[in-house]
Amino acid sequence: ASLPLLFDHLRLDPALMSAPFITTMVDVAGVFIYLQTAAWLLSHLGVNG
């Protein structure tokens, strides 16, 4: 909810900046969750890394 205020403070158009920023954050979170799930599965299958 504070992203538009931050972008407004930086003199960027909040309407144009919020969607790409949120999309990027969702993508990063998805990759992080994917890698954590893979690490958890490998550790529970007895694969050493």
C-alpha positions as a printed Julia matrix, in Angstrom:
49×3 Matrix{Float64}:
  0.0     0.0     0.0
  2.96    2.32    0.47
  4.51    1.72   -2.97
  2.56    4.52   -4.69
  3.69    6.96   -2.0
  7.31    5.89   -2.43
  7.15    6.27   -6.21
  5.43    9.64   -5.87
  8.2    10.78   -3.53
 10.78    9.7    -6.13
  8.83   11.69   -8.75
  7.91    8.56  -10.7
  4.4     7.9   -11.93
  2.89    5.54   -9.32
  0.4     4.07  -11.79
  3.13    3.07  -14.22
  5.66    1.86  -11.66
  3.55   -0.23   -9.29
  2.54   -3.02  -11.67
  6.07   -3.89  -12.92
  7.48   -3.65   -9.41
  4.83   -5.97   -7.97
  5.26   -8.39  -10.87
  9.01   -8.49  -10.25
  8.53   -9.11   -6.53
  6.06  -11.93   -7.2
  8.49  -13.53   -9.66
 11.38  -13.31   -7.19
  9.22  -14.8    -4.43
  8.17  -17.62   -6.75
 11.76  -18.52   -7.61
 12.72  -18.39   -3.93
  9.84  -20.68   -2.93
 10.69  -23.06   -5.78
 14.34  -23.32   -4.73
 13.46  -23.72   -1.06
 11.01  -26.5    -1.91
 13.65  -28.24   -4.05
 16.23  -27.98   -1.25
 13.74  -29.35    1.28
 12.82  -32.27   -0.97
 16.47  -33.11   -1.68
 17.34  -33.02    2.01
 14.43  -35.32    2.88
 15.37  -37.75    0.11
 18.86  -38.11    1.55
 20.69  -36.27   -1.22
 23.7   -34.45    0.21
 24.54  -31.03   -1.18
